[in-house]
Amino acid sequence: MMQAHPPASFSPASSEGSDHAIVMKAVWKVFGAREREAIAAIRSEGLDKQQVAERFGCVVGVAGIDISVARGEIFCVMGLSGSGKSTLIRHINRLLEPSAGEIFIDGEDILAKTPAELRALRSRKIGMVFQSFGLLPHRTVRDNVALPLEIQGATKQRRFDVAEAALAKVNLAGWGDRYCQELSGGMQQRVGLARALAADPAILLMDEPFSALDPLIRRQLQDEFVALSKSMGKTVIFITHDLDEAIRIGDRIAIMKDGVIIQTDTPEEMVTAPKHDYVARFIADIPRLNVITARRVMRPVAEAGPQERKLRRVAEQDLLSTLVDIAAASPEPLAVEDAKGSIVGIVDRQSILNGLRKGDKA
């Protein structure tokens, strides 16, 4: 049975006057001439995708999507092929029109925008990077990067300067005069990212940008991308079919199935507290060392005494991998401190072991 709405524990923020860059409310996309009938039947009868296809000749893309993405957040949408994740991301810049629902960018209703306003939104506020590089072979690397500014009518000198700066940000300084066919796959994806950054958009939409790359190149680009997006304060929607990748780069993750978001959580919550059997199967083999933090496994203390104040300190967000290395060198417990430097918990070897046990609540 198709679930038309996400779990009750997830409630998106209000669209207007909030700190959220992106808000989607009850967004549906059903492909087919009888989309409204299909949506009504899903809501009233709980039809699944197969039943909708047989009865109405329609394909369900996304069903009742509610998400809110904070400014500066990397929000990963993860799912298998056909789950609806790429359909979802194409609604944010209205490459697809929803069958129903509301979409807000910085509090503005994008469904109310005129074609001219929508073009301005896409060219100035939202950048998009696809799995296929989409580079123009007859243009140099620099001219590919400068394309968004050319569309905006920027001067040649400004296009040159901005393109060079964008290439430097993705570690391609000095490659501007080359042609794209001279570059490796990883370098071409950097060019695609530089092109998205050239217009300095507040929002980046990334649709499986690294999935076609070799594992080592992919991991390197993941690290560089996270550092770059954080340093520039970009809001990112990142689509992937790889849960390892989602956990590695996402501040939060939404897992999709059959057009529905099954669970939205931080990577740590997703791994330690799956709310659905489908999610539990996904996270079963995820290593906990680089996901679970000291805050999750610590024994809380109401007020640190002299003994705790003498212990070696670790941060709340330090990962189990860090705690294991420290605990291996000394049997002494560790004092966990918050962002203000106050001791809020104690971690010992037993609590670290408990955190590593799969199936147990950390």
C-alpha positions in Angstrom: 0.0 0.0 0.0 1.3 3.4 -0.9 1.9 5.8 2.0 0.7 9.2 0.9 2.5 11.1 3.6 5.8 10.8 5.5 5.9 9.6 9.1 4.2 11.8 11.6 7.5 12.5 13.4 8.7 14.6 10.5 6.9 18.0 10.1 8.3 20.6 7.7 8.8 24.1 8.8 6.5 26.9 7.7 7.3 28.1 4.3 7.2 31.9 4.9 9.5 33.7 7.3 11.4 30.6 8.1 15.1 29.8 8.1 14.6 27.3 5.3 15.9 27.7 1.8 13.6 25.0 0.3 10.2 23.8 1.4 8.0 21.3 -0.4 4.5 20.7 0.9 2.3 17.8 -0.1 4.0 17.6 -3.6 2.6 15.0 -6.0 3.7 14.1 -9.5 1.6 11.6 -11.4 2.4 11.2 -15.1 -0.7 10.5 -17.2 -3.9 12.1 -18.4 -5.9 10.9 -15.4 -3.5 12.2 -12.7 -6.1 13.9 -10.5 -8.3 10.7 -10.4 -5.2 8.7 -9.6 -4.2 11.0 -6.7 -7.7 10.9 -5.3 -7.8 7.1 -5.4 -4.4 6.8 -3.8 -5.5 9.1 -0.9 -8.8 7.4 -0.4 -8.0 3.7 -1.2 -4.2 3.5 -0.6 -3.5 2.2 -4.1 0.1 1.2 -4.8 2.1 2.2 -8.0 1.2 -1.0 -9.8 -2.5 -0.6 -9.1 -2.4 3.0 -10.3 -0.8 2.0 -13.5 -3.3 -0.8 -14.2 -6.4 1.2 -13.2 -5.6 4.7 -14.5 -2.7 4.2 -16.9 -0.6 6.6 -14.8 2.8 6.4 -13.4 3.4 7.7 -9.8 6.6 9.8 -9.6 6.4 11.3 -6.1 3.5 11.0 -3.6 2.8 13.6 -0.9 6.3 14.8 -0.5 7.0 17.1 2.5 10.5 18.3 3.1 12.2 21.4 4.5 15.9 22.2 3.9 17.7 24.7 6.0 20.0 27.3 4.5 23.6 25.9 4.3 22.4 22.3 4.8 23.5 19.3 2.6 20.3 17.3 2.3 20.7 13.9 0.6 17.8 12.1 -1.1 18.6 8.4 -1.4 16.8 5.6 -3.1 17.0 2.9 -5.7 16.3 3.3 -9.4 12.6 4.3 -9.8 12.2 5.5 -6.2 11.3 9.0 -7.4 14.4 10.9 -6.2 15.3 12.5 -9.6 11.7 13.4 -10.1 11.7 15.1 -6.7 14.7 17.3 -7.4 13.4 18.5 -10.8 10.4 20.1 -9.1 12.6 22.4 -7.1 13.5 24.5 -10.1 10.3 23.6 -12.0 11.9 21.5 -14.7 8.8 19.4 -13.8 5.4 20.9 -12.9 3.8 19.1 -9.9 0.4 17.5 -10.1 -0.4 19.0 -6.7 1.3 20.7 -3.8 3.4 23.8 -3.0 7.1 24.6 -3.4 8.8 27.6 -1.8 12.4 28.9 -2.3 13.4 31.4 0.4 9.7 31.8 1.2 8.7 32.6 -2.4 6.1 30.5 -4.1 7.8 29.3 -7.2 4.6 27.9 -8.7 3.3 31.5 -8.9 6.3 32.7 -10.9 6.0 33.8 -14.5 8.3 32.2 -17.2 10.6 35.2 -17.1 10.8 35.1 -13.3 11.4 31.4 -13.4 14.3 31.8 -15.8 15.8 34.5 -13.5 15.5 32.1 -10.6 17.2 29.3 -12.4 20.0 31.5 -13.7 20.8 33.3 -10.5 19.7 31.4 -7.5 19.8 27.7 -8.4 22.7 25.7 -10.0 22.3 22.1 -11.1 24.9 19.4 -11.7 23.9 16.2 -13.5 25.5 12.7 -13.6 26.2 13.3 -17.3 28.6 16.2 -17.5 26.7 18.0 -20.2 29.8 20.0 -21.3 30.0 21.6 -24.8 32.9 19.9 -26.7 33.4 22.9 -29.1 34.0 25.3 -26.2 37.1 25.6 -24.0 36.9 24.7 -20.3 36.7 28.3 -19.4 33.9 29.1 -21.9 31.9 26.1 -20.5 32.2 27.4 -17.0 31.3 31.0 -18.1 28.2 29.9 -19.9 25.7 30.9 -17.2 27.2 34.4 -17.1 27.1 34.6 -20.9 23.3 33.8 -20.7 23.0 36.6 -18.1 24.7 39.1 -20.5 27.9 39.6 -18.5 30.9 41.3 -20.1 33.7 39.1 -21.6 36.1 40.3 -18.9 33.7 39.4 -16.1 33.0 36.0 -17.6 36.8 35.4 -17.8 37.4 36.5 -14.2 34.5 34.6 -12.7 35.3 31.4 -14.7 38.9 31.5 -13.5 37.9 32.0 -9.9 35.4 29.1 -10.2 38.0 26.8 -11.7 40.4 27.6 -8.9 37.8 26.6 -6.4 37.5 23.1 -7.9 41.3 22.8 -8.3 41.4 23.3 -12.0 43.4 26.5 -12.1 45.4 26.7 -15.4 43.1 24.4 -17.3 40.8 27.1 -18.8 42.2 27.0 -22.3 41.9 23.2 -22.7 39.0 21.4 -24.3 36.8 19.1 -22.3 37.8 16.0 -24.2 41.4 16.5 -23.0 40.2 16.0 -19.4 39.6 12.9 -17.3 36.1 12.0 -16.1 36.8 13.4 -12.7 38.1 16.6 -14.1 35.1 17.0 -16.4 32.8 16.7 -13.4 34.8 19.4 -11.7 34.2 21.6 -14.7 30.4 20.9 -14.4 30.6 21.9 -10.7 32.6 25.0 -11.5 29.9 26.0 -14.1 27.2 25.6 -11.5 29.2 27.8 -9.1 30.0 30.5 -11.6 26.7 32.3 -11.1 27.2 32.0 -7.3 23.8 30.3 -6.7 22.5 30.0 -3.2 21.2 26.5 -3.9 22.9 23.6 -5.7 20.9 20.6 -7.0 23.2 17.6 -7.5 21.7 14.6 -9.3 24.1 11.7 -8.8 27.0 13.8 -9.9 29.7 11.3 -8.9 28.1 8.0 -9.6 29.9 7.4 -12.9 33.4 8.0 -11.5 35.9 5.5 -10.2 35.7 4.9 -6.4 39.0 6.7 -5.5 38.1 9.7 -7.6 34.6 9.7 -6.3 35.7 9.7 -2.7 38.1 12.6 -3.3 35.4 14.6 -5.0 33.0 13.9 -2.2 35.5 15.3 0.4 36.3 18.3 -1.8 32.6 19.0 -2.5 31.6 18.9 1.2 34.4 21.3 2.2 33.6 23.6 -0.7 29.9 23.8 -0.1 30.3 24.4 3.6 32.9 27.1 3.0 30.7 28.9 0.5 27.5 28.4 2.6 25.6 26.6 -0.2 22.3 24.8 0.4 22.5 21.5 -1.4 20.0 18.8 -2.4 22.2 15.8 -3.3 20.6 12.8 -5.1 22.3 9.4 -4.7 21.5 5.7 -4.9 24.5 5.0 -2.6 23.7 5.1 1.2 27.5 5.2 2.0 27.8 8.4 -0.1 24.7 9.9 1.6 26.0 9.2 5.0 29.4 10.5 4.1 28.3 13.9 2.9 24.7 14.5 4.2 23.7 16.6 7.2 20.3 14.8 6.8 19.1 11.9 4.6 15.7 11.2 3.2 15.2 7.6 2.0 12.6 7.2 -0.8 10.7 4.2 -2.0 7.9 4.1 -4.6 7.7 7.9 -4.7 7.3 8.2 -0.9 9.9 9.4 1.7 10.1 6.6 4.2 12.4 8.3 6.8 14.2 11.6 7.1 17.0 11.8 9.7 20.6 12.6 10.4 23.0 9.8 9.3 23.6 8.9 13.0 19.8 8.6 13.7 19.3 6.7 10.5 21.9 4.1 11.4 21.0 3.7 15.1 17.2 4.2 15.0 15.7 3.0 11.6 12.0 3.6 11.7 11.0 1.2 8.9 12.1 -2.3 7.9 13.1 -1.0 4.5 15.5 1.5 6.1 16.8 -1.2 8.5 17.8 -3.4 5.5 19.6 -0.5 3.9 21.7 0.4 7.0 22.4 -3.2 8.1 26.0 -3.3 6.8 26.9 0.4 7.4 30.0 0.6 9.6 29.2 2.5 12.8 32.8 3.8 13.4 32.4 6.8 11.1 28.7 7.6 11.9 28.1 7.4 15.6 29.3 10.2 17.9 30.5 10.6 21.4 27.2 12.2 22.4 25.3 9.1 21.3 27.4 6.7 23.5 28.3 8.8 26.5 27.0 8.4 30.0 25.5 11.8 30.9 26.6 13.8 33.9 24.5 16.5 35.5 27.6 18.4 36.8 31.3 17.5 36.3 33.2 17.0 39.5 37.0 17.2 40.2 37.5 13.7 38.8 35.8 14.3 35.5 37.6 17.6 35.1 41.0 15.8 35.2 40.1 13.4 32.4 41.1 13.7 28.8 38.4 15.6 26.9 36.7 14.8 23.6 34.1 16.7 21.7 30.4 15.7 21.5 30.7 15.2 17.7 33.9 13.1 17.8 33.3 9.8 16.0 33.6 6.4 17.4 36.7 5.9 15.2 38.4 8.7 17.1 37.3 7.4 20.5 38.6 3.9 19.7 42.0 5.2 18.9 42.2 7.1 22.2 40.7 4.3 24.3 43.2 1.9 22.8 46.1 3.9 24.2 44.7 4.4 27.7 42.1 2.7 30.0 41.0 6.0 31.5 37.5 7.2 30.7 37.0 10.3 28.5 35.2 13.4 29.4 32.8 14.6 26.7 32.4 18.4 26.3 29.9 20.5 24.4 30.5 23.4 22.2 30.8 25.7 25.2 33.5 23.6 26.8 31.3 22.2 29.5 31.6 18.5 30.4 28.3 16.8 29.6 29.2 13.1 29.7 31.7 10.3 30.2 32.8 7.7 27.7 34.6 4.5 28.6 35.6 1.4 26.8 32.3 -0.4 27.6 30.2 2.5 26.2 32.3 2.4 23.0 31.8 -1.3 22.6 28.0 -0.8 23.1 28.0 1.8 20.4 29.7 -0.7 18.0 27.1 -3.4 18.5 24.7 -3.7 15.7 21.1 -4.2 16.7 21.6 -2.6 20.1 20.5 1.0 20.7 23.6 3.1 21.1 
